[in-house]
């Protein structure tokens, strides 16, 4: 027997308001965790795309021209958000 996921059903679930709230909640947790790890300033952005809700945690604006520092802070934020 072969498993075949119902992709239309999955896509419809990924576009619900509830899924959007969950995506925004997780992005907010990552933002908060990254800010507390570095003291920097981050922000979130979310939108309903063609297939699903998407969100992003954007930059550490206090550390200009420090891409590696921003990347490290975001990775630590993701680790911190996942452990709560």
N, C-alpha and C positions, 0 to 999 in steps of 0.2 A: 504494500500500500504506500502510495506516495503522498506526502503532505503538500497541499497547494493552498497558500494563504489567499484569503479574499482581499486582494489589493484595493478594490473599490471601497470595501468596508473600512480597511485600514486608513486609506486616504480621507474618507469622510470623518473618521474619528480624529485624525490629526488636524482637522480644520474647525473643530468645535470650539466654542467659547471657553469651555472647561480646559481643553488642551492649551489654549492661549494663556489662560491664567497660570497654569502650571509652568509653562515655558518662562513666563515673566517672573514667577516666584523663584525659579532656579537661577535665572540671570541676576536677580536682585541679591540672592544669597552669595553668588560668586562675587558680585560687586562689593558687597559689604565685607566679605572675607579678604578680598584684595586690598581694600582701603585700610583695614585694620592691620594688615601685614606690612604695609609700606607707609601709611599715613598720606598716601597720594589721593588724587581726585579721579574717580572713575564715574562713568555713567552707563546707562543701559538704553538699548533701543530694541523694539520688537515690532514685528509686522506679520500679517497673514500673507504668505507667499502663494504661488500658484498651486502648490501641493501640500503645504503644511505651515504651521506657525514657526517663525524663526526669531531668535533674539541674539543680541551681541552685547558684550561688555566692552566698552571703548575706553582706551588710553589712560595713562597716568600723566596728566597734563602738567604736573609740577616738575617732572623730570624731562625737559625738552631734549631732544636728540639722544635719548637713552632707550633705544628700542629693546635692547637686551634686558634692561631693568624692568621695563613695562611688561615684556613677555614673561619674565620670572615672576613678577607680582601676580599676573593673571593665572599662571600655572599654580602658584601657591594658593590663590583664591579658589581655584577649582578644587584643589585638594581639600582645602578647609571647608568648602561648601558641601563636599561629598561626605565628610566625616560627621556632620551634624545630625 
